[in-house]
Amino acid sequence: MTGYEKLMSIIAVPEGWLLTLIYNFVSNYGLTLIIFTLLIRGCLLPLYATQIKGSMKMQDIQPKMMEIQRRYANDRAMMSQKLSELYKEEKYNPMSGCLPMIIQMIIIMPLFFLLRDPMLFINNQSMLMGVHESFLWIEDMSQPDSWILPVAAGVATFVSYSLTMSMSPNVNGTMGMMKVMSFFFPIMIFWMARSFPAGLALYWFVGTCFMIVQTLIMKKYRKNLKEKKKVGKAVKTA
């Protein structure tokens, strides 16, 4: 085990215990992965919600930000001061989305190593044998699935990225880069899923579908919140 893998094992080993615990109850590796993925994503839901709310808030104040950037384009110090005043006035923290993202990566990266090579982090013999079980059309979950799961993972990634992009502000022309990534990233996931174990591809697909549902709920919440604000303003001006 390399030094990097040893570092990952700090989180991957406890995740392996949870995976084994679920497997002991359901006795099916594919079903275990689905339940495991939903549990992990459910635990990350508050962090994801915080990140999305921060993105929504950023989108709401973007016009004011752009006006400040335009007005003080030649005075960086004043621009920084005015932006700080705007953030304070709007009760927005530009770093609010960073901590949730970092915590998610701390959990998800070791999980990637765990599902790619479970024998490094799991000592339970029945679990190690279960990794090789069949699930639906897949004969061995430890082997790559050539087409169906990779295509499903790529499509789900494209939908998820597109939904997230629609909720993100276009700061300093970043939307163009995001559009490029919305095609490049799904293709990369598809290509990687064709070489990684089917279990890892299944985890990615189920987790991404969970994120799509989360994002749709957050979009609906944001839409309802905007409508309430409009009604409130209409009542005040009446």
C-alpha positions in Angstrom: 0.0 0.0 0.0 1.5 3.4 -1.0 1.7 6.4 1.3 -1.3 8.0 -0.5 -3.4 4.8 -0.1 -2.4 4.7 3.6 -3.7 8.2 4.0 -6.9 7.3 2.2 -7.3 4.3 4.5 -8.0 6.6 7.4 -11.5 7.2 6.0 -11.7 4.2 3.6 -11.4 1.5 6.3 -14.4 2.8 8.4 -16.4 3.1 5.1 -15.4 -0.5 4.5 -16.8 -1.5 7.9 -20.1 0.2 7.0 -20.2 -1.5 3.6 -19.6 -4.9 5.3 -22.3 -4.2 7.8 -24.9 -3.6 5.1 -23.7 -6.6 3.1 -24.2 -8.8 6.2 -27.9 -7.8 6.2 -28.8 -7.9 2.5 -26.2 -10.5 1.2 -26.0 -8.9 -2.2 -23.1 -6.7 -3.3 -25.0 -4.7 -5.9 -27.9 -3.9 -3.5 -25.4 -3.2 -0.8 -23.7 -0.6 -3.0 -27.0 1.1 -3.7 -28.0 1.3 0.0 -24.5 2.4 0.9 -24.5 5.1 -1.7 -27.8 6.5 -0.6 -26.7 6.5 3.0 -23.4 8.4 2.2 -25.2 10.9 0.0 -27.9 11.4 2.6 -25.3 12.2 5.2 -23.8 14.7 2.8 -27.1 16.3 2.0 -26.8 19.2 4.5 -23.4 20.1 3.1 -24.7 19.9 -0.5 -27.7 22.1 0.4 -25.4 24.7 2.0 -23.3 24.7 -1.1 -26.3 25.1 -3.4 -27.9 27.8 -1.2 -24.6 29.7 -1.4 -24.6 29.4 -5.2 -28.2 30.7 -5.3 -27.3 33.6 -3.1 -24.4 34.4 -5.4 -26.7 34.4 -8.4 -29.1 36.8 -6.6 -26.5 39.4 -5.9 -24.6 39.0 -9.1 -26.1 42.1 -10.8 -24.9 44.2 -7.9 -21.5 42.6 -8.0 -21.1 43.3 -11.7 -22.1 46.9 -11.2 -19.5 47.4 -8.5 -16.9 45.7 -10.7 -17.8 47.9 -13.7 -17.8 51.1 -11.6 -14.5 50.5 -9.8 -12.7 48.6 -12.6 -9.7 50.9 -12.2 -9.6 51.0 -8.4 -9.0 47.4 -7.1 -8.9 48.5 -3.5 -12.2 50.4 -3.6 -13.8 47.5 -5.5 -12.7 45.1 -2.8 -14.1 47.4 -0.1 -17.4 47.8 -1.9 -17.8 44.1 -2.5 -17.1 43.4 1.2 -19.8 45.9 2.1 -22.2 44.2 -0.3 -21.5 40.7 1.2 -22.0 42.1 4.7 -25.3 43.8 3.6 -26.6 40.7 1.9 -25.3 38.4 4.7 -23.3 36.4 2.1 -20.0 34.6 2.7 -18.1 34.0 -0.5 -16.3 31.1 1.2 -19.6 29.4 2.3 -19.5 26.9 -0.6 -15.8 25.9 0.0 -16.0 24.1 3.3 -18.9 21.8 2.2 -17.0 20.9 -1.0 -13.8 20.1 1.0 -15.7 17.9 3.4 -17.4 16.1 0.6 -14.1 15.4 -1.1 -12.6 14.1 2.1 -15.4 11.5 2.3 -15.7 10.7 -1.4 -12.1 10.3 -2.4 -11.3 7.5 0.0 -14.6 5.9 -1.1 -13.4 5.9 -4.6 -10.2 4.0 -3.6 -12.3 1.6 -1.5 -14.7 0.7 -4.3 -11.9 0.5 -6.9 -9.8 -1.9 -4.8 -11.8 -3.2 -1.8 -9.3 -5.9 -0.9 -6.9 -3.1 0.3 -9.3 -1.9 2.9 -11.6 -4.8 3.8 -10.5 -7.9 5.7 -13.9 -9.7 5.9 -13.7 -12.8 3.7 -17.4 -13.1 2.9 -17.4 -9.4 1.8 -14.4 -9.9 -0.4 -16.1 -12.9 -2.1 -19.3 -10.8 -2.4 -17.4 -8.2 -4.5 -17.3 -10.8 -7.3 -21.0 -11.5 -7.2 -23.3 -10.9 -10.2 -25.9 -8.1 -10.2 -28.6 -7.7 -12.9 -26.8 -8.1 -16.2 -23.3 -7.8 -14.7 -21.6 -11.1 -14.1 -18.8 -9.9 -11.8 -19.1 -6.6 -10.0 -15.3 -6.4 -9.6 -14.9 -6.3 -13.4 -15.7 -3.4 -15.7 -19.1 -3.1 -17.5 -18.3 -2.2 -21.1 -21.3 -0.1 -22.0 -24.6 0.1 -20.0 -23.3 1.4 -16.7 -20.7 3.7 -18.3 -23.3 5.3 -20.6 -25.8 5.6 -17.7 -23.1 7.2 -15.5 -22.1 9.6 -18.3 -25.7 10.7 -19.1 -26.4 11.2 -15.4 -23.3 13.3 -15.0 -24.3 15.5 -17.9 -27.8 16.0 -16.5 -26.4 16.8 -13.0 -23.7 19.2 -14.3 -26.2 21.0 -16.5 -28.7 21.4 -13.7 -25.9 22.7 -11.4 -24.7 25.1 -14.1 -28.2 26.5 -14.5 -28.1 27.5 -10.9 -24.6 29.0 -10.9 -23.8 32.6 -11.5 -21.8 33.7 -14.6 -18.9 35.4 -12.7 -16.2 36.9 -14.9 -17.4 34.9 -17.9 -17.0 31.5 -16.3 -20.2 30.2 -18.0 -18.3 29.4 -21.2 -15.8 27.2 -19.4 -18.6 25.5 -17.5 -20.4 24.7 -20.8 -17.2 23.1 -22.1 -16.9 21.1 -18.9 -20.5 20.0 -19.1 -19.5 17.9 -22.1 -15.9 17.0 -21.3 -16.7 15.8 -17.7 -19.4 13.3 -18.7 -17.2 11.9 -21.5 -14.4 11.5 -19.0 -16.7 9.7 -16.5 -17.9 7.4 -19.3 -14.4 6.5 -20.4 -13.2 5.9 -16.8 -16.3 3.8 -16.0 -15.4 1.5 -18.8 -12.1 0.6 -17.1 -13.1 0.7 -13.4 -14.9 -2.1 -11.5 -18.7 -2.1 -12.2 -19.3 -1.5 -8.4 -17.6 1.9 -8.6 -19.5 2.8 -11.8 -22.8 1.8 -10.0 -21.9 3.9 -7.0 -21.2 6.9 -9.3 -24.5 6.4 -11.2 -26.7 6.1 -8.1 -24.9 8.9 -6.3 -25.3 11.2 -9.3 -29.0 10.4 -9.7 -29.4 11.3 -6.0 -27.7 14.6 -6.7 -30.1 15.3 -9.6 -33.1 14.8 -7.3 -31.4 17.1 -4.7 -30.8 19.8 -7.3 -34.3 19.6 -8.7 -35.7 20.0 -5.1 -33.5 23.0 -4.5 -34.5 24.6 -7.7 -38.2 24.2 -6.8 -37.4 25.6 -3.3 -35.7 28.6 -4.9 -38.5 29.2 -7.3 -41.1 29.1 -4.5 -38.9 31.5 -2.4 -38.7 34.0 -5.3 -42.5 33.8 -5.8 -43.0 34.5 -2.1 -40.7 37.5 -2.3 -42.6 38.9 -5.3 -45.9 38.5 -3.5 -44.5 40.2 -0.4 -43.2 43.2 -2.5 -46.6 43.4 -4.3 -48.4 43.5 -0.9 -46.1 46.3 0.4 -46.5 48.5 -2.7 -50.3 48.0 -2.8 
